[in-house]
Amino acid sequence: MTDPLHDIDLKTEISAVVALRWDAFAAEHPRLARVVDQHLLVESAARALNLDMDYQRSITNARAVNAGQEVMLKLIDRYVSKFIATLI
């Protein structure tokens, strides 16, 4: 059985989540959005996810039940959205 995370580039997926959520974030927090560099946000989110024990447990549990790539991407989306919310 293959690991669904094997084919996922974490930074690419984080970047996609940031891009998807950015307009709403910028509309709600325009001053903060003007000073936050999206590239640095992606880098910071990737580092934070790698250190986040809840995220790591979720990934481990998803792997244990052979969750598919879609589940993994939803986990990334949930944790990146949570990370963005911590900026406020």
Protein Blocks (a to p, Z undefined) as FASTA:
>chain_A
ZZfklmpcfklmmmmmmmmmmmmmmmmmmmlmmmpcfklmmmmmmmmmmmmmklmmmmmm
mmmnopafklmmmmmmmmmmmmmmmmZZ
